[in-house]
Amino acid sequence: MSELTFKLKERRNNPPTLWELKGKKIVPCPFCGGIEIHLVKDGWMNWCCCTGCGMEGPVREKRVHAVSIWQRRAT
């Protein structure tokens, strides 16, 4: 399995938790409207990523903050 394939599978298996979403539905991607939004972690960095178009949100130190900023961004 290539590194890219591994990274894509890793992203798809890491959706935000209900606690991180504060009981709300995930906000769709502003570019493609996709709802398959997953969290990516690389070292201390966490960010949300749309698996439909690859759009990524800002990097935050904590998962919950990465989800929170994804939920608040302008559409």
C-alpha positions, 0 to 999 in steps of 0.5 A: 500500500502506498503512503498516499493510499494509507493517508487517505484510508487513515483520513476516512477512518477518523471522523469527528466524534459527537462530543467534538461536534457538540451534538450538532451535524458536521457543516458541509464543505464550502467548496464541494458540499461534501459531508465526509469530513474527517480529522487529520493528525500529524504530530501535534497538528490537527485539522479537518479535511473533506474527502470529496475535494481535499479542502482542509481547515486550519491547523489547531493543536487540539482535535476539538479546536480543529472541529470547532473552527471548521464548524464556525467558518464562513460558507 
